[in-house]
Amino acid sequence: MPPAAGPGQPPLEWPLYGASFTQAFVRYWKKYATFTGRASLSEFWWMRLAYFLIGMVLVVIMIGGALVGVSYDPVTGQSRPGPLIAVGAILLVLFLLATIIPDAALTWRRLHDANLPGPLFFLAFIPSLGSLVLLVLTLLPTNPAGRRFG
């Protein structure tokens, strides 16, 4: 048995069942491009919540940037968003780019924990139904047979 990663925590190679929000967030970034092993339901869904919250903050920044310095053309009756909308848009794009690989890796490991092959991740690229199927697969409980992946 490998040594524990910290007091009461399994090594990073193992899933952390019952992970807290902070633990899941830290493990997400420590396992940035790790497609091997498994991820527990708590690790996966806490990160989904963090991803959603960070995305919402960046969208609010973008909307706020659009409202600050908005200009109105009385001739055409059109308004233009403020120039600060670009700041929010750039931050949002950078966040999305920075999380493509770790998000794919986390989903891959979550599928492993349910004893499913990681390449099922690519179902997300099937229009309409693929993302829904992948969502259902990530909701499946831990399967002890998934230990073969980690």
C-alpha atoms as an extended CHARMM CRD file, in Angstrom:
* protein
*
       150  EXT
         1         1  MET       CA              0.0000000000        0.0000000000        0.0000000000  PROA      1               0.0000000000
         2         2  PRO       CA              1.4940000000        3.3770000000       -1.0270000000  PROA      2               0.0000000000
         3         3  PRO       CA              2.0120000000        6.0340000000        1.6210000000  PROA      3               0.0000000000
         4         4  ALA       CA             -0.8270000000        8.4810000000        2.1890000000  PROA      4               0.0000000000
         5         5  ALA       CA             -0.6410000000       11.8990000000        0.5300000000  PROA      5               0.0000000000
         6         6  GLY       CA             -1.5350000000       13.7030000000        3.7210000000  PROA      6               0.0000000000
         7         7  PRO       CA             -3.2660000000       13.1110000000        7.0170000000  PROA      7               0.0000000000
         8         8  GLY       CA             -6.2400000000       10.9220000000        6.1830000000  PROA      8               0.0000000000
         9         9  GLN       CA             -5.9330000000       11.4570000000        2.4250000000  PROA      9               0.0000000000
        10        10  PRO       CA             -5.1130000000        8.8340000000       -0.1800000000  PROA      10              0.0000000000
        11        11  PRO       CA             -2.3390000000        9.4560000000       -2.7100000000  PROA      11              0.0000000000
        12        12  LEU       CA             -3.2030000000       11.5050000000       -5.7980000000  PROA      12              0.0000000000
        13        13  GLU       CA             -3.3050000000        8.3120000000       -7.8780000000  PROA      13              0.0000000000
        14        14  TRP       CA             -6.3380000000        7.1380000000       -5.9110000000  PROA      14              0.0000000000
        15        15  PRO       CA             -9.8180000000        8.6700000000       -5.9210000000  PROA      15              0.0000000000
        16        16  LEU       CA            -10.7620000000       10.7480000000       -2.8840000000  PROA      16              0.0000000000
        17        17  TYR       CA            -14.2270000000        9.6480000000       -1.8350000000  PROA      17              0.0000000000
        18        18  GLY       CA            -16.1180000000       12.2790000000        0.1510000000  PROA      18              0.0000000000
        19        19  ALA       CA            -13.8040000000       15.0540000000       -1.0340000000  PROA      19              0.0000000000
        20        20  SER       CA            -14.5710000000       18.5660000000        0.1240000000  PROA      20              0.0000000000
        21        21  PHE       CA            -14.8940000000       21.4590000000       -2.3050000000  PROA      21              0.0000000000
        22        22  THR       CA            -11.3520000000       22.6320000000       -1.5290000000  PROA      22              0.0000000000
        23        23  GLN       CA             -9.8460000000       19.1510000000       -1.7820000000  PROA      23              0.0000000000
        24        24  ALA       CA            -11.5380000000       18.5570000000       -5.1340000000  PROA      24              0.0000000000
        25        25  PHE       CA            -10.3510000000       21.9300000000       -6.4480000000  PROA      25              0.0000000000
        26        26  VAL       CA             -6.7370000000       21.3190000000       -5.4020000000  PROA      26              0.0000000000
        27        27  ARG       CA             -6.7100000000       17.7620000000       -6.8160000000  PROA      27              0.0000000000
        28        28  TYR       CA             -8.1900000000       19.0190000000      -10.1040000000  PROA      28              0.0000000000
        29        29  TRP       CA             -5.2050000000       21.2780000000      -10.6920000000  PROA      29              0.0000000000
        30        30  LYS       CA             -2.6140000000       18.8280000000       -9.3370000000  PROA      30              0.0000000000
        31        31  LYS       CA             -3.8880000000       16.1830000000      -11.7700000000  PROA      31              0.0000000000
        32        32  TYR       CA             -4.0340000000       18.6510000000      -14.6630000000  PROA      32              0.0000000000
        33        33  ALA       CA             -3.3890000000       16.1770000000      -17.4970000000  PROA      33              0.0000000000
        34        34  THR       CA             -3.7320000000       12.8390000000      -15.6960000000  PROA      34              0.0000000000
        35        35  PHE       CA             -5.9930000000       10.5560000000      -17.6910000000  PROA      35              0.0000000000
        36        36  THR       CA             -5.1180000000        7.4390000000      -15.6980000000  PROA      36              0.0000000000
        37        37  GLY       CA             -6.6870000000        6.4730000000      -12.4120000000  PROA      37              0.0000000000
        38        38  ARG       CA            -10.1220000000        7.3430000000      -11.0910000000  PROA      38              0.0000000000
        39        39  ALA       CA            -12.0650000000       10.3380000000       -9.7790000000  PROA      39              0.0000000000
        40        40  SER       CA            -14.8210000000       10.0430000000       -7.2050000000  PROA      40              0.0000000000
        41        41  LEU       CA            -18.2950000000       11.4880000000       -7.6050000000  PROA      41              0.0000000000
        42        42  SER       CA            -17.4840000000       14.2020000000       -5.0660000000  PROA      42              0.0000000000
        43        43  GLU       CA            -14.2750000000       15.2020000000       -6.8650000000  PROA      43              0.0000000000
        44        44  PHE       CA            -16.1230000000       15.3990000000      -10.1600000000  PROA      44              0.0000000000
        45        45  TRP       CA            -19.2320000000       17.2760000000       -9.0420000000  PROA      45              0.0000000000
        46        46  TRP       CA            -17.4520000000       19.7420000000       -6.7510000000  PROA      46              0.0000000000
        47        47  MET       CA            -15.3610000000       20.7100000000       -9.7570000000  PROA      47              0.0000000000
        48        48  ARG       CA            -18.4810000000       21.0430000000      -11.8970000000  PROA      48              0.0000000000
        49        49  LEU       CA            -19.7900000000       23.5020000000       -9.3080000000  PROA      49              0.0000000000
        50        50  ALA       CA            -16.4780000000       25.4080000000       -9.2160000000  PROA      50              0.0000000000
        51        51  TYR       CA            -16.3830000000       25.5000000000      -13.0180000000  PROA      51              0.0000000000
        52        52  PHE       CA            -19.9350000000       26.8830000000      -13.1160000000  PROA      52              0.0000000000
        53        53  LEU       CA            -19.2530000000       29.5230000000      -10.4300000000  PROA      53              0.0000000000
        54        54  ILE       CA            -16.0280000000       30.7280000000      -12.0420000000  PROA      54              0.0000000000
        55        55  GLY       CA            -17.7650000000       30.8610000000      -15.4260000000  PROA      55              0.0000000000
        56        56  MET       CA            -20.6300000000       32.8990000000      -13.9660000000  PROA      56              0.0000000000
        57        57  VAL       CA            -18.2290000000       35.3790000000      -12.3510000000  PROA      57              0.0000000000
        58        58  LEU       CA            -16.4490000000       35.8400000000      -15.6750000000  PROA      58              0.0000000000
        59        59  VAL       CA            -19.7560000000       36.3240000000      -17.5030000000  PROA      59              0.0000000000
        60        60  VAL       CA            -20.7860000000       38.9580000000      -14.9330000000  PROA      60              0.0000000000
        61        61  ILE       CA            -17.4440000000       40.7150000000      -15.4890000000  PROA      61              0.0000000000
        62        62  MET       CA            -18.1000000000       40.6050000000      -19.2230000000  PROA      62              0.0000000000
        63        63  ILE       CA            -21.6420000000       41.9930000000      -18.8440000000  PROA      63              0.0000000000
        64        64  GLY       CA            -20.3930000000       44.6510000000      -16.4420000000  PROA      64              0.0000000000
        65        65  GLY       CA            -17.7130000000       45.5870000000      -18.9460000000  PROA      65              0.0000000000
        66        66  ALA       CA            -20.3640000000       45.8720000000      -21.6250000000  PROA      66              0.0000000000
        67        67  LEU       CA            -22.4490000000       48.2300000000      -19.4920000000  PROA      67              0.0000000000
        68        68  VAL       CA            -19.5680000000       50.4670000000      -18.4210000000  PROA      68              0.0000000000
        69        69  GLY       CA            -18.9910000000       53.0510000000      -21.1060000000  PROA      69              0.0000000000
        70        70  VAL       CA            -21.9000000000       51.9830000000      -23.2870000000  PROA      70              0.0000000000
        71        71  SER       CA            -22.3930000000       54.4270000000      -26.1340000000  PROA      71              0.0000000000
        72        72  TYR       CA            -25.6350000000       55.3570000000      -27.8100000000  PROA      72              0.0000000000
        73        73  ASP       CA            -25.9220000000       56.6470000000      -31.3620000000  PROA      73              0.0000000000
        74        74  PRO       CA            -29.0190000000       58.9030000000      -31.5110000000  PROA      74              0.0000000000
        75        75  VAL       CA            -29.0400000000       58.8990000000      -35.3170000000  PROA      75              0.0000000000
        76        76  THR       CA            -29.3050000000       55.1380000000      -35.7880000000  PROA      76              0.0000000000
        77        77  GLY       CA            -30.8390000000       54.4180000000      -32.3810000000  PROA      77              0.0000000000
        78        78  GLN       CA            -28.2730000000       51.7130000000      -31.7090000000  PROA      78              0.0000000000
        79        79  SER       CA            -26.1450000000       51.2920000000      -28.6340000000  PROA      79              0.0000000000
        80        80  ARG       CA            -22.6600000000       49.8140000000      -28.5000000000  PROA      80              0.0000000000
        81        81  PRO       CA            -21.2730000000       47.8870000000      -25.5510000000  PROA      81              0.0000000000
        82        82  GLY       CA            -18.4840000000       49.4450000000      -23.5680000000  PROA      82              0.0000000000
        83        83  PRO       CA            -14.9110000000       48.6360000000      -24.4870000000  PROA      83              0.0000000000
        84        84  LEU       CA            -14.3700000000       46.7470000000      -21.2180000000  PROA      84              0.0000000000
        85        85  ILE       CA            -16.4810000000       43.8660000000      -22.5270000000  PROA      85              0.0000000000
        86        86  ALA       CA            -13.2680000000       42.6580000000      -24.1610000000  PROA      86              0.0000000000
        87        87  VAL       CA            -11.6210000000       42.2110000000      -20.7500000000  PROA      87              0.0000000000
        88        88  GLY       CA            -14.3570000000       39.8530000000      -19.5820000000  PROA      88              0.0000000000
        89        89  ALA       CA            -14.4090000000       38.0270000000      -22.9090000000  PROA      89              0.0000000000
        90        90  ILE       CA            -10.6410000000       37.5170000000      -22.8700000000  PROA      90              0.0000000000
        91        91  LEU       CA            -10.7220000000       36.2520000000      -19.2780000000  PROA      91              0.0000000000
        92        92  LEU       CA            -13.5380000000       33.8450000000      -20.1420000000  PROA      92              0.0000000000
        93        93  VAL       CA            -11.7170000000       32.5000000000      -23.2090000000  PROA      93              0.0000000000
        94        94  LEU       CA             -8.4680000000       32.1000000000      -21.2210000000  PROA      94              0.0000000000
        95        95  PHE       CA            -10.3440000000       30.2170000000      -18.4880000000  PROA      95              0.0000000000
        96        96  LEU       CA            -11.9830000000       27.9090000000      -21.0290000000  PROA      96              0.0000000000
        97        97  LEU       CA             -8.6650000000       27.2380000000      -22.7610000000  PROA      97              0.0000000000
        98        98  ALA       CA             -6.8930000000       26.6040000000      -19.4460000000  PROA      98              0.0000000000
        99        99  THR       CA             -9.4910000000       24.0450000000      -18.3960000000  PROA      99              0.0000000000
       100       100  ILE       CA             -9.9660000000       22.0240000000      -21.5910000000  PROA      100             0.0000000000
       101       101  ILE       CA             -7.3510000000       19.4140000000      -20.7160000000  PROA      101             0.0000000000
       102       102  PRO       CA             -8.0130000000       19.0600000000      -16.9740000000  PROA      102             0.0000000000
       103       103  ASP       CA            -11.7680000000       18.9380000000      -17.5860000000  PROA      103             0.0000000000
       104       104  ALA       CA            -11.3370000000       16.1420000000      -20.1230000000  PROA      104             0.0000000000
       105       105  ALA       CA             -8.9700000000       14.3160000000      -17.7580000000  PROA      105             0.0000000000
       106       106  LEU       CA            -11.3880000000       14.6150000000      -14.8290000000  PROA      106             0.0000000000
       107       107  THR       CA            -14.2890000000       13.2920000000      -16.8950000000  PROA      107             0.0000000000
       108       108  TRP       CA            -12.0760000000       10.4680000000      -18.1920000000  PROA      108             0.0000000000
       109       109  ARG       CA            -11.1370000000        9.4860000000      -14.6280000000  PROA      109             0.0000000000
       110       110  ARG       CA            -14.7700000000        9.7430000000      -13.4870000000  PROA      110             0.0000000000
       111       111  LEU       CA            -15.7380000000        7.2650000000      -16.1980000000  PROA      111             0.0000000000
       112       112  HSD       CA            -12.9700000000        4.9550000000      -14.9690000000  PROA      112             0.0000000000
       113       113  ASP       CA            -14.3850000000        5.0870000000      -11.4240000000  PROA      113             0.0000000000
       114       114  ALA       CA            -17.7320000000        3.8830000000      -12.7900000000  PROA      114             0.0000000000
       115       115  ASN       CA            -15.8070000000        1.0610000000      -14.5400000000  PROA      115             0.0000000000
       116       116  LEU       CA            -16.3380000000        2.5630000000      -17.9820000000  PROA      116             0.0000000000
       117       117  PRO       CA            -13.6710000000        3.2110000000      -20.6080000000  PROA      117             0.0000000000
       118       118  GLY       CA            -12.3790000000        6.7930000000      -20.6760000000  PROA      118             0.0000000000
       119       119  PRO       CA            -12.8420000000        7.2360000000      -24.4360000000  PROA      119             0.0000000000
       120       120  LEU       CA            -16.5970000000        7.4310000000      -23.7950000000  PROA      120             0.0000000000
       121       121  PHE       CA            -15.6980000000       11.0730000000      -23.0880000000  PROA      121             0.0000000000
       122       122  PHE       CA            -15.8840000000       11.6390000000      -26.8400000000  PROA      122             0.0000000000
       123       123  LEU       CA            -19.6500000000       11.1180000000      -26.6780000000  PROA      123             0.0000000000
       124       124  ALA       CA            -19.7400000000       14.8010000000      -25.7130000000  PROA      124             0.0000000000
       125       125  PHE       CA            -18.9270000000       15.6740000000      -29.3320000000  PROA      125             0.0000000000
       126       126  ILE       CA            -22.0690000000       14.0140000000      -30.6830000000  PROA      126             0.0000000000
       127       127  PRO       CA            -24.6070000000       16.7900000000      -31.2230000000  PROA      127             0.0000000000
       128       128  SER       CA            -27.6590000000       16.8990000000      -28.9740000000  PROA      128             0.0000000000
       129       129  LEU       CA            -27.6980000000       13.4830000000      -27.3510000000  PROA      129             0.0000000000
       130       130  GLY       CA            -24.0000000000       12.8410000000      -26.6920000000  PROA      130             0.0000000000
       131       131  SER       CA            -23.5970000000       15.3050000000      -23.8210000000  PROA      131             0.0000000000
       132       132  LEU       CA            -26.7380000000       14.0210000000      -22.1630000000  PROA      132             0.0000000000
       133       133  VAL       CA            -25.5080000000       10.4190000000      -22.3520000000  PROA      133             0.0000000000
       134       134  LEU       CA            -22.1350000000       11.4800000000      -20.9240000000  PROA      134             0.0000000000
       135       135  LEU       CA            -23.9120000000       13.3180000000      -18.0920000000  PROA      135             0.0000000000
       136       136  VAL       CA            -25.8340000000       10.1630000000      -17.1950000000  PROA      136             0.0000000000
       137       137  LEU       CA            -22.6250000000        8.1030000000      -17.2800000000  PROA      137             0.0000000000
       138       138  THR       CA            -20.8800000000       10.5180000000      -14.8880000000  PROA      138             0.0000000000
       139       139  LEU       CA            -23.8120000000       10.1600000000      -12.4830000000  PROA      139             0.0000000000
       140       140  LEU       CA            -23.2450000000        6.4100000000      -12.1470000000  PROA      140             0.0000000000
       141       141  PRO       CA            -21.9890000000        5.2820000000       -8.7360000000  PROA      141             0.0000000000
       142       142  THR       CA            -18.5120000000        3.9990000000       -8.0680000000  PROA      142             0.0000000000
       143       143  ASN       CA            -18.0190000000        0.4550000000       -9.3140000000  PROA      143             0.0000000000
       144       144  PRO       CA            -15.3920000000       -1.5810000000       -7.4060000000  PROA      144             0.0000000000
       145       145  ALA       CA            -14.4170000000       -3.2400000000      -10.7000000000  PROA      145             0.0000000000
       146       146  GLY       CA            -13.1590000000        0.2100000000      -11.7820000000  PROA      146             0.0000000000
       147       147  ARG       CA            -10.0450000000       -0.4410000000       -9.7080000000  PROA      147             0.0000000000
       148       148  ARG       CA             -8.6100000000       -1.9940000000      -12.8240000000  PROA      148             0.0000000000
       149       149  PHE       CA             -8.0600000000        1.6000000000      -14.0520000000  PROA      149             0.0000000000
       150       150  GLY       CA             -6.1110000000        2.7460000000      -11.0190000000  PROA      150             0.0000000000
